[in-house]
Amino acid sequence: MSKRNIKTIALVAHDNMKKDLIEWTQFNKGTLINYEIYSTGTTGKLLEEKTGLKISKLKSGPLGGDQQLGAKIANGDIDFLIFFWDPLSVQPHDVDVKSLLRLAVVYNVPVACNRATADFIISSPLMHHEYERVIPAFEEYKHRKIDLD
């Protein structure tokens, strides 16, 4: 993880969960104003309109925004992912969603998929201090032998 003075948070929500994320963000606006925030396009636009927070918007999730966030995670540019995903609806870009969540786990990025978890993480003392995330080196994976026969 790169050493930054300000932590970076990614905020994402499926359509049926956008209202919950907006309410959560409004409630936590006083805390979130201290962080750099990225979001996928539609969610970011709504969050800016409803909260007045400055949001760096990527593409809409189904149009590549999930992959853009995944790349930011892989590059060490995201410290915390809040993704209010809808567990009861089929998503046309479900593969992208799973990939984003997988990358967060691979790179040891804290992930909140619901309000309760987001509340616990945003209120953690670790959010307000420098924290060096342990990132696996993946040496065994990088040096594995591939049998082509």
URDA-V209486 format. One record per residue. PSI is psi in degrees with one decimal (999 if undefined). Layout:
((PSI) (PSI))
This chain:
((136.0) (149.4) (114.8) (151.4) (-29.6) (130.4) (152.5) (128.2) (136.7) (130.2) (124.4) (146.0) (138.6) (161.2) (-46.0) (-7.9) (-1.2) (-40.2) (-44.7) (-44.0) (-39.3) (-45.5) (-43.4) (-42.7) (-41.2) (-43.7) (-36.5) (14.0) (-41.7) (-30.6) (-45.2) (-25.3) (-19.6) (-0.8) (158.2) (130.5) (130.8) (151.9) (156.6) (159.8) (-60.2) (-44.9) (-45.0) (-41.9) (-46.2) (-41.9) (-42.2) (-46.4) (-41.9) (-22.3) (-21.6) (1.6) (150.0) (121.5) (127.8) (112.3) (133.6) (-167.9) (161.8) (146.6) (-55.4) (-15.1) (13.8) (-7.5) (-36.9) (-40.7) (-37.7) (-42.6) (-40.3) (-41.6) (-39.8) (-38.2) (-47.7) (-29.7) (0.5) (20.3) (-2.6) (129.4) (-21.7) (129.6) (122.2) (115.0) (97.5) (90.8) (153.6) (106.7) (-7.3) (0.4) (142.6) (133.9) (134.2) (-21.5) (36.9) (-36.6) (-40.5) (-41.0) (-47.6) (-38.2) (-43.3) (-47.3) (-38.5) (-44.5) (-38.0) (-40.3) (-44.3) (-42.3) (14.2) (42.2) (128.8) (137.6) (132.3) (124.1) (1.0) (170.5) (-43.1) (-46.9) (-41.7) (-40.9) (-44.9) (-43.5) (-45.4) (-25.9) (-0.1) (139.8) (-25.5) (-21.9) (-22.4) (5.7) (164.6) (136.2) (123.6) (106.8) (136.6) (121.3) (122.8) (144.7) (-21.2) (25.0) (-43.0) (-41.0) (-44.4) (-31.2) (16.9) (151.5) (134.8) (121.9) (114.7) (3.9) (999))
